[in-house]
Amino acid sequence: MNIYKMKKKDLSKLLIEFSECEYGKIQFVISYSLFIILFLLLIVFILFYFITSFRFIVLFIILDSLLSFIVFLVGSAHFYNEVRFFSYGKEKSSR
């Protein structure tokens, strides 16, 4: 299965099938767990800023926002790369 030639419906089915298998669940956790932790830390920093009004915390908010965004992009690239390998594995097993 070449994912670049798939229709949206077929790609959606592939993503659902990948996310239902055990390997897909593990890859999802690996790919997005750091992002979730950093995002929760960002929420804590923002709440801390509004409660205490310290100016220096703005630097942590900006750095955490940037780091969260980068980690999300890298995690998404990793996850969809694994989906691509899953698609190639399905193609080989169906022959």
Secondary structure by P-SEA (a helix, b strand, c coil): cccccccaaaaaaaaaaaaacaaaaaaaaaacaaaaaaaaaaaaaaaaaaacccccaaaaaaaaaaaaaaaaaaaaaaaaaaaaaaaaaaaaaac
